[in-house]
Amino acid sequence: MRLRSLLASVSMLATTMTGALAAASPAQAAADDPAVAKSLAAEVKSGHKVRAIIEIKGGESLAAVADTTEKASSKTKVIDRTSSKEFLVASLDQATLDKLKTDDRIKSIYEDELSAPSLDVSTKLIGSDWANKTGWTGKGSTVAIVDTGIDRDHPFFAGRIVNEACFSTVDNDPALQAESLCPNGLPVQTGPGSADAKTAKCLVQGANKCAHGTHVAGIAAGKKAGNAPSDGVAPEAGILPVQVFTRFNGPICSELGTSAPCFLSYTSDQKLALQYVDSVHAAYKVVAANLSLGGGPKQTKPCDDDPDYGALRDEIVWLQQFGVATVVASGNNGFTDGVSSPACISRAVAVGATDDNDAVASFGNRGPLLDFFAPGMGINSSVPGNGYGSMNGTSMAAPHVAGALAVMRQAYPNLSMDQLLDKLKATGKNITYTSGGTSVTTKRIDVARAMPWTPDATPTPTPTPTATPTVTPTVTPTGTPTATKSPSPTAAPTPSTRPTDPGTDTEPVPVPTPDDCTRGKGTKPLSAKAWAKEMLRGKGSLSDQTLSCYLAIAQNGSKVFPELTDATTLSTAYKALATKSKAAKALLDRELLAAWLNYAHGVYNGSAKVSGKTTLKQAIAAAERHRTGRASAAQLKKAAVFLYGHVNK
């Protein structure tokens, strides 16, 4: 029998027959004759024997049809007549097909195709391969993979792991016997090697139980090398792996329906991980944090205010405000009208799974809370040991969206995250299905359609555009994160000049943002006048690189800087901070920039109380709303005075 394509293995899909049926629509013959797939008929006609699915009509004898099939030709072989009562599998030649296609006991004859679970198929389906070929590869952004760690020397990730971290529990409670999966054996580890998925505690009888994160990372941002199936969605994006799972050796595993050891993740470790992502995303230009994890009972409405299931709300909302989407798998419980936690959090980007024919995966949670569909069945991606393997699940669907956001950030550097998500929805393919007794439509992402050109265009994309989210802070989050917030800096070095004195203007010279662009450790707020002094050459205590980092944090978290002002260099920031103008806008710009710099310096967390119950986050959000809206001069001055009195002194 001829193998029709160069396939490495048979699909691990749970719905292999369904995929085959969808792939080959049969051609109708006479009213009572079976429908025969056109592809099968064409191959048989060319002289090949073809493996086929022969589906019988209700009430007919499968055994009798099998006997007829075998007798039709000496070259025919019935391969399987017992697995199903509705169809048999046989290899057909032309003589047998001629006999069967007039047999009115047969309903249809389909080709039983070998279907290799392949990343190549899914990236073609969503159009990211086309986007990659035309220059949009996710370069300039990073995707954080909050999962089971990563095979850090896998060729699929060569040269693109920007850093690593691990948050894993140690608990000697006999019921838990929890061991950290951090290589150092402690609950926390950061830096190169921290998220290594090939540590000894990941191994159980020689099998690696931490393969999931490596697979997810490959889908989002793998880059073809050696025997890789194809590129991931964003093959030139950076990868930030964060290990959040723990090895449990106690009875807890059997209580949860599995055997020890089992690998689970505490919500607390997930919170720490998101806070870590938040603290470093300025340095690495993180555009999305992928959480292919979750659990709990079905959620049919947003769980933001639910104390049991909304624990990650503040981290997710805060990241979104600064241009980082938290992309979450909807879960694999088969809920038709709900999702798992934390996908139920309203600002999470909840992703369900479809197959390569856009059929909704039966195992995938779905319904009105779902934001997107993406391929999640039979996805071939990287696994530890420099190899590749197939997995199914909404866990595989989510990183398609995370990678797509990296590609889109490159194409649309000036859009906010909300705008990127809106564009991805507007250009997606409608998938309509029944949920809770009603019809629901969810978009399956289409990266090619989301790009800024039409399919017949010949674009020349900018190789490394800046990644500058333009999101206005809101008041929603009220938690107190431990890893504080730092929006991502621009992709290119920030031009900067320190004026030698207040009246000197010189040409800007490049001052690179430091690799470790994180918030400082200041303890006392500086006034606008003091920050102006810092901007002067030889007058302040902070380096050019540090100040450039602080400006990047302000620039990327604010919708005032640089959208409404030009405070993007040390020289222009000095002018804003040392303004002599009495105009209301100038006064508010001065105090607002100083407030952002005090935040970047580490003096305040976003949730720090600056006046009564008013947090820094709320104060900045209110001031920016005034500055970007239609506030009166009196309102602008009042906001400036508030920042001056409660934040900057």
N, C-alpha and C positions, 0 to 999 in steps of 0.2 A: 504494500500500500504506500502511496506517495505521501510524504509529509509536505503540506502545502506551503509552509513558511519555515524560516530558520528559527525554530523555537527551542529554547533550552530545556523547558520542563512543562509538565501539565499544570494547568492552573490550580491554585488552592482555593478557588472561589467555592463558597457553599452553594451557589446557584449556577453551576456550570451549564446545566441544560437551558436555563432561562437565558443566559448570555448567548448561547448558540442560537436559540430561537429568535432572539432580537436581532442577531447579526445577519440572518439570512431569511428574508421574507419570501415565502414560497410563491411560485407562479401558479395561477389557477388554470386547471384544465376543464374537462366537462363537469357538469354539475355534481355527479356522483363519484368522480375520479378524485384521487388524492391530490393535494397541492404539493408541488415539487419545487424545492429551492432552485432558483436559476443557477446559482454558483455550482451546486452539486451536478445539475444536468450538464453544464458546460464542461466540467472536469471529467465526468464519465464519458462524454462524447469525444474528448481528446484522447481517450484510451487508457485513462487511469482508473484503478479501483479506488473507491472513496468510502471512507467510514461514514455511516449514516445513522440517523435516528429515525426509526419508522414508528410513527404514532398511529395507533389504531382507533377506530370509532368505538363509542360506548356500546357495550353488549357483545362485541365481537371477541372471538377467541384469539388471544395472543399466540398460543401454542400453534394453532392452525396456520396463522400468518407466518410464523417462524418456519414451519415446515415448508410452506409454499416458497418462501424466500430461499431456503437452502437448496431446494430442488430446481430452482430456476436456472442455475448455472453451476458447473463444477468449480468455478472460480469464486463463488460466493461463500462467505462464512458468517454464520450468526455468532456474534461475539458475546452477547448478553441477552438472555431471554427471561431472566428471573428477578432482576433487581427492581423492576417496575411492572405493574399490571397494566400500564397505559402505553408503553413503548418498548421496543427492542432495539438493539444496536447490531448492525451488520455491515460488512464491507460489500459494496455493490460494484458490479461491472455493467456494461451496457445492456447485456441480455437480461440481467436480473431487473435492472431499472425499467426496461421496456415491459417486463411482465408485471411489475408492481404498480406502475403508474396508471394502470387501468383496473386495479383491484379495488372495488368499492367498499371493502372492509377497512381500508387504510384511510386515515384522515389526512396525513401529511408526511412528507419525507424531507428531512433537513440534513444538512451536512453536520457531522459531529466534529467540529473544528477543535484542533489543539489550540488552546488559548494560554499563552505564557503570561503570568501576572507581570506586568512591565510598567515601569515609570514612564517609559517612552510613550505608551498609549495615553496615559493620563495627561501628560504635558501637551501632547498634540490636541487632546480633547479641549483643554481650556485655552489653547492658543499661546501658551508661554514659550513654546519652542519657536514659534514664528516671531514673537517679540524679541527673543534672545538673538535670533539671526539678524535682526535689523538694528541691534545695538543696545537694546534695553535688557540689562542683565542683573539689575539690582546693585550694580557697583556704586559705592558711596554710602551704603546703608548696611546695617547688621540686623540679623534675626536672632533673638534669644530663644533658646530651646530649653524650657523648664521641664525636665523629664528625668530619665535614668542615667544621665551622663552620656558620654560619647567615646567612640573609639578614636582617640585623638590623633593616631598616626595612620588612619584610613586614607588611602589616596583620594577618595571622594572629597576630602576636606582640606587637601594640601594647601598650606600657606594662608588659610582664611579663618582659623580659630583665633579670635582677637583676645580672649581671656577665658577664664573658667572660674566656677565657684561651686560650693557644695554646702547644703544645709540638710543635715540628716540627724536623726534622733538616736541617742544612747539612753536606754532605760533597762535596768536589771530586774524589773518587776517580773516574777516568774511567769505571769500570764503573757507577757510580751516578749521578754528576752530580746530586746531591740538592740541591734548593732548598727553603728554608723557606717554608711558606704563611702564616706570621705576617706581618701587614701591615708590620711593621718590618723584615722580612728576617732577623731573628735567630732563634735556636732557641727562645727563650722570650719571650712577651709576655702581660701580664695587664692587665685593665682594659677599659673600654668600647672597642669596635672590634677587640679582639684576635682574635676568632673570625669576622671578616667573611668570608663565603663568596663575596663578589663582588670579591675582589682580582684584579689582572691575572694572577697566576700560576695562578689557578683556571680561566682561559679558554684554550681550545684551538680555534682557528679559529672564534671567536665563540661556542662552546658552553661552558657552565659545567660543569666536571667536579667541582665541589664541591657539587652539588645534594643529595646524599644526606642530610646532616645537617639541612638545612632541611625535607626531607620527613619525616624521623624525628621532629623536634621538633613538627611540625604534628600528627602522629598522637597523640603523647603529650599535648600541651597547647595545640593551636591553638584560637583563639576566633573564631567565625564573624564575618566582616566582609565587606562588599561581595559579591563573587561566590564566596565560600568555599563548599565543598560542605556543610559542617556543622561543628559544634564537634569538637575533638579529645576525647580521653577525659577530660582534666582541664582544662577551658577557663579556669579562674581560678588555676591553679598558676603559680608563677614558673618561669622557664626559665634555666638556666645552661649556655650552650653552650661547649664546650671543643674546639678544633681539635687533632687529633692526627695528621693526615696530612701527607705530604711529597710534593712533586713530584719525580719521577725522570725524567731526560732521557737516561740512558745505556743500555747494552746489557742491564742488569738487566731491563728491561721485556720484551724479546724472549725472554730466558731464562725468564721466567715466563709466556710464551704470550700476551703482549699487545704493543701498539705504544707507542713513546715519543711524548709523555710519558705516564707512568702515575702513579697516585696511590695510595700505599701508606702503611702506618703501622707504625712500629717499636714493639716491645713496650716498649722503654725510654720512649718518649714516652707510651705508655698508662699506664705506672707513674707517671710524673710527673703525668699528668692526674688519676689517682685520688688521688694524694697531695695535689694542689691541692684537689680536691673535699673531701677530708678536712679540710684546713686552714681551709676557709671554710664548711663546711656548718652550723656553729653560727649564723653570721650569716644564712644564707639558708634555713635549715630544710629542707635537702635530704633527701628521703625515698628517692630512687632515683637511681642513676647508670646511664644506658642505654649499653651498648656493642653497637651493631649492627655488629660486625666480628668477624673471626676467621680461622682458617685451619689449615693443617697436616693431617696424616693423621688418619684416623678414630680416635677415642678411645672405647673401650668400657667403661672403668672410670675412676673419679676420678683426675685427673692432679695432685693436690695436691703429691705428693712427686716428681713427674717434673721433673727439671731443665730439660728441653726445653720443657715446656708448662705448668708450674705457676708461671711467673714472677710472675703477678699475685696469687698466693694471699694473701700477707700483706696487701696493700691491700684485697682483697675481704673477707677475714675481719675485718679491723679495722673497716672501714666497717659491716659487718653488726652488729658488737658495739655500735655506737653508733647503731643504728637506720636505717642507710642500706643498701638492697639494691642490689647490682650486677646489673642485668638484662642478660643476654647472649643474642644471637641464636645459635641452635644451628648455623647454617651451611646452605649451599645445595648440598651435594654429593650429596644423595640417599641418604645413609647410612641404612639402615633399622634399624641396631642400634648407632649411635654418633653422637657429636657432634664438632664441631671445638673447637679451643682458642680462647679461654679458657672456653668453656661447660662444659668438662669439670671445672673446679674445683668442688669439692663445695659450697662456699658461694655460688657464683654461681647466679643464678636463670636456668636455661637454658630458652629459649622456642622452640618449633617453630611451624610455620605450618599453618593449615587454610584452606579456602575458606569462602564464605558459606553453604555447605550442610553445614559441619562435616566435609567430606572432608579427609583428610590430604594436604597438598601433596606431590606426588611428588618435587619438588626438595629438600624440607626434610629435614634430618637429624633423627633421632628415636631412640627407644628408651628403655631404663630410666633413662638419665641425664637425661632431659627432665623438667623441673618442670611446665611448662604448655604448652598450645597457645593460640594467639590468631590472629585473622584475619591473613593475610599475602599474599593473592592479589588483585590488582586494587585496590589501596588508593590512593585519590585524596587527595592531601595537597599542602601548599605546596611550591613550588619557587622558586629565585631569580628575581627579576624581578617579584615580586608576583603570580605566577601559581600554577596548580595542575596537577598531573599525576599519572599512575598509575605505580606501581612494584609489583613482586612480590618476595617474599622473606621469609625469617625476620627480616631487618632490619626489615621492616614489622610483624611480629608482636610483637617485643620491646617497642617503645614502647607498645603497648596495655597491657602488664603494668605498665610503669613509670608510666604515667598512672593506671592502676587503683590502684596503691599510694598515690598522692597523694590520690585520692578516699577511699580507705579510712582514711588517716591522719586526714583531717578527721572522718570518722565515728567513728573509734575512737582518740581521742588518747592513751589510756593503755595501749594494747596495745603490746607489743614487736614488733619487725619479724618475729621468728619466729612470733609469734601472728597477725600480719596475714597472713603467707604461709600459715599453717595454715588460717585462715578462708577465704582465697581458694581453697585446694584443697578444703576441705570443701564449699564451695558451687558448685564448678565442675561442668561437664557432662562425663560420662565419654566419652572417645573411645578405643575399643578397636581395636587393630590388631596385625598380626603383625610381630614384630621378632626377628630371629635365630632363627627357627623356633618362637618361643613367643608367647603372647598377652600384650600389654602394654596397660595402661590409663593414660592421661594425661588430666588435667583441662583442658578448655577453659574459660578464665575466664568467669564470669558475674557482673559487677559488681552488677547489680540484686539477685541473690539474696544477695550478700555484705553488703548494706546491713542496718542494724539495724531492719528492719521487714518486714512481709509485704506483698505487692503490693497488697492492698486497704486498707492503712493510709494515714493521712494525716499523715506525720511533720512535725515542725517542727524541722529541724536547727539546731544552734547555728551562727551565721554564721562565727565565727572561733575554733574551739576551739584549745587549745594542742596543740603537736606535741611530745610528750614521750616518746621511746622509753624503755623500762624494761628494758634489757638488762644482764645481769651479764657483766663482762669474763671472757674465758676465757684459757687459757694458750697456745692454739694458735699464733698468729703469733710468729715469732721474728726477723723481718727488722728492719732499721733504716731506716724511712722518712725521707725528707728533709723532706717536708711533714708536720708533726706533726698529731696527732689532736685534733679539737675537736668534741664532740657538739653537736647542734643545740639552741639555746635555746628557751624557750617562746615561743609566738606572741604572747602579750600581754606588755606591759612588766612587768618584775619589780618588785613592790613592795619598797621598801627604805627603811630608816631607819638613819642612823648614830646610835647613842645618844651623848649628850654625856658620859656617864660610866657606869661599870659598873652603876649602880643605876637608871638612868633608862629608863622604858618610855614610848614615845610612839606615836601612831597612825602607821601606815605611810603614806608618800607615794610616788607613782609615780616611779621612776627608770628611764628607758628604757634598755634594752640598746643599746649603740652599734651603728650600722649595720655597722661593721667588727668584729664580735665574733670575733676570732681569738686564738690563744694569744699570751702576752706574750714578752718577750725577757729574762727574768730569768736570772741566772747562778748565784745562790747560794740554797740552800733556806732557807725561813723556818720557824721552829718554830711550833707551835700558838699559843704565847704571842705571838709576833710577828705572826701573822695576826690574832689577836684585837685587837691594837693597831691594825692597819690598818683594822679595822671601826669604830673609834671616830672620831667627828667631830673633825677637827683634829689627830689624832695620827699618822696614817699618811701615806704618800707617794703612794698610788694613789687615783684618782678614784672617785666613786660608780659611774660608768658602767663603768669597768674592773672593779671588784669585782663588779658585777652580772653582767658578762659571764663572769667566772671562776666565779661561782656557777652560772650557766646551764650552763657546761661540766661542772661537777661534777654538777649535778642531772640532766642528761640522759645522762650516761655511767654513772651509778651507780644501783644498785638500793637503796641505803641512803638516799640523799638524792634526793628527799624522802620516799620510800616509808615508811621507818621512823623518820625524824626530820622536824623542821619547819625545817631550815636552808635556807630559801628566800629570806630577806631578810638584809640586812646586820645587822639587829638580832638575828634568831634565829641567824644564823651566829656572831655574837659570843658568844652564850650557849653554843653548842656548843663553841666553841674555848676559852672561858675558864671551863669548868665547874669547880666546886669538888667535884663528886661523885667518890667513889672507886669507884663501881660499875664493873664491867668493861665494860659496854656503853657507858657515858658516856666512859670512857677511850679505847675503840676508836673511837667516833664522833669524838672530838676529833682523834686522830692520823690517822684516815682522811680526814677533811675537810681537814686540813692537807696531807696527801699529794696529794689531788686539786687543791688550790689551787696547790701547787708545780708540779704538772703543767701546770695551766692557765697559770701564770705563765711557762712555757717553760723551767723549770730542767731538766726531764728530758723525753726522748722516752720513748715506751712501752717501747722496747727497751733503754733505758739500764740498765746493770748497777748495782744498788744494794748487792748483797752477794754476792761470789763470782760464780756464774753466774746468780743470781736477778735478773730484770729488774723494773723498776717495774711493768710490766703484770702479771707473775706475783705480785708482792707485793700489789698492790691486789686482784687476783682472789682470792687466798687469804684476805685479810682480809674481803672482802665475802662470801665463802662462809661463813666463820665467823659473821659478823654476821647473815646471813639464814637460817642453818641452825640446828642444835641444838647448837652448840658449848658446852662448859662455860665457866664463869667463868675458869678457869685458861687455857683456850685463847684466849679473848677478850683477856685481859691479855697473853698471850705475843705475840699479833698486834700489839697496841698498842705493846708494847715494841719489837718489830722495826721498826715504822714510825717510832717515835720515834728509835731509834738509827741507822737506816740510810737513812731518807728525809728526815726533817724536821729534821736537825741536821748 
